[in-house]
């Protein structure tokens, strides 16, 4: 899909693009893996706003508007409180702010589990109202029928196995998965089931590395690791974690910047200027001609 607007960073306004732009298609991304080999790993980061998407877009193959926005943007205790309307609003913003990466939007908890028909209704809204390229849902073999149902009706689906945040109450927390033989076997079989059902990619989250590697080798579709292995076919991180926006650093995160400190320092300087009446100065005020 080609975006019709681009953000002008000089004005913070959206303007029509001068020429049509073509973003990566889901089939093009899927074709990165052939005969079990991915020569160029897939790069994915989360994005929740138009400006964030604009900054990340040229560096990523996929942008994920994830339900992690519940914690990151809204300060909610988990992703379980996220609604379909929230995902659509943020997903549309991410699509407006990007032109290169394919945008994937999470289906939030309670909007797809009841039946394939419920999932199709939710996915149809997301694709139609955001312009995104695909949806993501959590769950393994139990969701295979739904993945097939959606895929056969023109909805590209990304799966998600291992540590599935929407099932945190069942899992009992955010601990790494696959440590027991039974759980490891289930993770691999879940990945195979989603692959055979038609998923174009599968997120493997919070899984002990040998199991993530085994699952990657067991499926023809792409695997996207987060807390898994560099042998997955691609990687994803929550952008705010990668940028150092929060004090807590999960084990699987590498911080590439310390943006929280930059923001706090800038706010401190601004506050000092305001209190000292040194801002606004002559450069920031309108004077009589």
Protein Blocks (a to p, Z undefined) as FASTA:
>chain_A
ZZfbdcdfklopacddfbdcddddfklmmmmpgghiafbacdddddfbfklmmmmmmmpm
bdcddfklmmmmnopablklpcfklmmmmmmmmmmmpckbccdddddehilmmpmklmmm
mmmmmmmmnopabdcdedjflmmmmmmmmmmnopacdddehjafklmmmnopacdehkam
klmmmmmmmmmmmmmnopabdcdehiafklmmmmmmmpmbdcddehiafkbgbdcddfkl
mnopafbdcfklccfbdfklmmmmmmmmmmmmmmnopaccfklpccdZZ
